[in-house]
Amino acid sequence: MENGKKISEALQSPVDRRGFVKSVGLGAAGLASAAVVGGKLGILDKIPGINRTGLTARAVAAGAITDVDILNFALNLEYLEAEFYTVVTTGKTLAQSGFNLNGTGTPGPTTGGGIVSFLSSSGGVEVTKQLKAVMAEITYDEQQHVHLLRGALGADAIAKPAINLDALGTGYEGFMHCIAVARAFEDVGVSAYGGAAPLISSKDYLGVAAQIALTEAYHAGTLRLICAANNDAFLFKVDGRDILPPPNGTQYFPVDYQALARTRTTSEVLAIVYANSTSGATGGGFYPNGMNGNITTV
């Protein structure tokens, strides 16, 4: 009981902005690095001279971010991934599959998408002969991530918002279209967890978030290799920082020159899933009415 109480209290504790800035050794050269981690989350907006850097926070009031907010932001993304994989593998949504999706915020339906054959399509035969099993396993994993985050958040869990799986106008014509979209989801998921992880105060929840991020990385790496093996011509970039695998790109893994995975701020992630990078955007794309929770604005 005492341990549960401590975890609950940790979830509600705001991020210590001053402590974070001090811990990264923020100076003139450190502003950009700090912004990559939390510039859009409200960590930098009180640093003297920050307006001159163009890296000021906009989305969330100073000191307002808690672990609950961060985990609910992740839950929004897990809802989207779980819906996508459940629909393409079974033809059913999470609600039709019996999932509890209630919570705080505005609930909404999931529309669009459709079941996909992972053995062959008009584009040819899937060459690795592993994709069907891989997609089934990813579907299970993403569904469990929804269960896990909802369980961790308890009464603070957000409801699943309205999701439009047809936001890109593609993804269901055949397996190569599908894995092109799946690759994008997984790479964005890895970068989202990587960007948000330093903002989590509770070590218990940081550990869980890290494990989820590692699972997303397994998914991403596998899908990137399958895309390359199938010479997938439908791969697309989600933003200017995206790194495609072959044949449209040159790197099998999206890492920088230090072999570190790319990270994205919440605003950068929202710009992708909303299909709108305009400052202040609150919905669109896969989330026509926006996400639920406190981190919802580009």
C-alpha positions, 0 to 999 in steps of 0.5 A: 500500500505504501509503495502504491501511494508513493507511485501515485504521488510520483505520477502527480508531481510536476516536472522540476524545471529548474532541476532539469535545466541544471542537470543538463548543464544548460548554457549557450551551447546547451539550449538546443539539446535541452529543447530537443528533450523538452522545449515544447513541454514548458521546460524552457519558457522561463530561461532568460533570453530563451525568446531569442533562440526561437525554442520557447514552449507554447503547449503547456503552462509552466510547471504543469507537466506531470507523469500522468500527462506524459503517460496519457500522451503516450496512451493516445499514441498507443490507441492509434497504433493498437487500432491500426494493427487490430483493424489490418489484422482482424478487420475489427476495431478495439471497441468491436474487440471488447476493449475498455476504452473509457476514461477522462476527456472526450471519447470518439469512434475509430473510423476507416482502415480495413483488413490486409493480406500479408501474404501477397497483393497486387504488388507481388508476393511478400518475400520474407514469408514472415510478415503475417506472423510479425504483424500478428505479434505487433498487434498483440504487443500494441494492445498490451501497451494500451492495457498496461498504460491504462492499468498504470494510470487507473482513474486518470487514464484518458478515453480513446479519442476519435481516430481516423485511420484513413488520414493518409488516404493509403495503408490498406491497398496491399501489404506494402502500403500497410507496412509503409504506414506501420514503419512510420508509426513505429519510428515515430513511436520510438522517437516520441518515447525517446523525447518524453522519457527524460521528463518522467519523474518516477523511476518506476514509470520511467522503467516501464516507458523504457521497456515500451520504447524498446519494444517499439524499437524491435517493431521498427527495426523488423518492419524496416528490414521487411520493407527493404526486403520487399523493395517497398516503393510506398515508403514516405517521410513523415517530416524533414527529420525522418530517415527512410530504409532502403529502397527509398533511403540509405540507412537500415536504422534511423540513427544519427552519426553517434548511432543514437536513435532520433527523438522528437518533442511532443509538438513534433509528434503532434505535427505528424499525427495531426498532419499539421505543423502550424503552431497552436494546432489542436487536431486533424489527421489521425485525430480529427478532434485532437488528443485527450489529456493535457498535451494536445497542442502543436 
